[in-house]
Amino acid sequence: MLLGTLLVLFLLGGTGPASAHAALRATDPEDGSVLKSAPRDITLTFTESVGLLEDSFRVLDPDGRRLRTGEPEHARGGGAETATVTLPAKLAEGTYTVAWRVVSADSHPVSGAFTFSVGKPSLTTATVDTGPTEDPATKSLYNIARYLAYLAVALLIGTATFMAVCRPPDAPVLHRLLKAGWWTLLGATLALLVLRAPYESGEGPLGALSADSVTRTLTGRPGEVLLARLALLLVAALYLLRLARLRKPFGWAGAALAVGLAVTWAAGEHASAGIQVPVAMTSSALHLLATAVWLGGLTALLVTLYRARLTAAAVTRFSRVAFVSVTVLVVTGVYQSWRGLGSWDALTGTTYGRLLTLKLAAVVLLLGAAALSRRWTARLATVDAETAEIGETAETAETVVEAEAAVREKVPEPVGGPSLPEGPEAAPESSAAESPEPEPSAAVEAGSEQRGALRRSVLAEVAVGAAVLAVTTLLTSTLPGRAEAEAAAGAPAVVGASVTNVPFDVGTPGGHGKVQVTIDPGRVGDNSIEALVYGPDGGVSVVPELRISFTLPAKDIGPVDAELTDKGGYWGNSFLNLPIAGKWEMKVTVRTTEVDQVSETRTVVIR
C-alpha cells in the first residue's frame, strides 16, 4: 500500500506530457550591455528549438523608430535553438530596444524584450510594449478547443474499448457516444487549425482570416500535425460506419487508429521538445491512450449503467482494464514528472509545480472514487451470483413438481377411486408438492442497491476526471520547472547594466508614470546609478525629489542610500557601493509635488 501511495505521488504528468517550453538562455549583445562599437547582428539562444515568425524581431533606435532589419533565421552553427537577425550597417550612439517573439518546438509562443547601448546609454530609451504572449480572446478559444479535443479523444477511444471488452447489451447508445466523440474531435481540431496562426502571432481571432495566416499554419509543424489528425479522423469515420457489421467492435484496425491519434498529440505538444524526445513521445502516446481507455470507458460504463442492465461480469472485465490503465499512468507519470520538474524544489517553487500539486490532489480523489467503484463491483458480482443460484434452485423445484404431475397422470387410479395414503409415507410427496418456491426478491433488491451505488461512484470518477483534464490543459501552457531552471543556469554570470522599470502612482491627476533605474555594471563593488522619471505621456518628467535605497534582507544589510543628485534631466550617482552579491530590495520614492509622494519596492540582482 505504501509503495502504491509513493507511486501515486509521482503521478503528476498530464494527458499532455510534462516537458519544456523554450526559455531564453542568453542574448548577444547581452541585456543592458554598453558596446564600444555597433554589432552586426542580434542572436538569441533558447533552451529548446524554436520556430521563427516574419515579425520575430522588432528593433527600436534611441528615438523609438523601428529599424529595417534582415529576415529572422537560425544562427549558422547554432542550430534550431538560436534566432538571429542582421542589423543595419551604421547604428547611432544610444540605447536600442529589442522586442522578440518565437514559437517553441512544443507549439507554444514565447516573447520578451531587452536593451543594449552603443557608445553610452541614452538619457531616454525607446519603450516597447511586447504585449501578452497570446491575445486573451485567442488564447481562451484555443485552450477551450484543446480541452474539448482531450475530452473527445478520450470519449472516442474509451467507448470503443469498452464495447470491445465488456460487450454491453445496449450498443446503440454507445454508437451515439462514438459519433459524439468523433464530431467533437473534428470540430475541436478544425478550431485549433484555424486559430493556430493568430495564437502564434499574438493577434485576435480575426487574424485567422488573412491568407498569410493560412499559409503559415499549413506549412508549420503544428499545422501539419493537426492535418494528420484530420486525415486519421476521416479514416476513423469510415471505420465507424462499418462498426456495426464487424464481429470485433475494436479490432486491430481500431487499435491502430487510436495509436495514430495519440501520436498526433505527442508530436504536436511538449513531448516533441526537450530531452529524450523518442522516449518522451512514446510515454506521451501511452499516457494519452491509458487516460482515454480509463476516463472514456468510465463514461461509457456510466451511460450503460443508466440505460441498460449490465452484468457484474462485464463490469468486472472493465475494472481489470481500468487497473491496467492506471498502472500505465503511474509508470509514464513518474517519467514525465521527472522530465518536467527536474527537482523537488520546482514542485513548490514554480507555477508549473503548483499546478501539478493541484493535479495530484485531483488524481488522489479520482483513485479514491475508483476504489469505491471496485468495491461496489465486487459486491454486485456477489449479489448476481446469489441471484443466479436462487434462479437455478427455483427452476429445479419447478421441474420436479412438473415431473411428479406427469407420473401421476400415467399411473391408473385403483377401482373405487383414488386411495388416500396413510402414515408417514405420504409426507415426502406432500412436502414436495406443497413446498414454496424460493423467493429471489431480496437478492434482486440488493442488486438494485449495489447498481445504484456503483452508478454514483462512477459518476464521481467521470466528474473528477473532467477536472483533471482541465488542469492538464493549463499545464500545457505553463513553463515547466526544468525549463525555468535551465534558463537560469544558462544565464551569463555578468549581464552588464541592470535596467529596472518601476511604475508609480501618487493618486492625483497626472501623478503617475514610471522610474527607469540603470545600475552599471550591476556587480559587487562600485556601481554607477542613473534614474529617469517618465510622466503619463511617456516623456521625461521633472520631479522635485527622487530617493533610492537598497536593502539586503538575507544579510541584514541596509538600507544603503544611493545619494542621488539631480543631473539636469536625470538623477544619478557614480559611486554606489553594494558590497555583497544577492537579491537586493530597491526602494524608490518619488515626490511629484510638495505634499504628494509614493514609494515602490523592486528586487534587483547584484552578482
Disulfide bonds with the S-S distance in Angstrom:
none
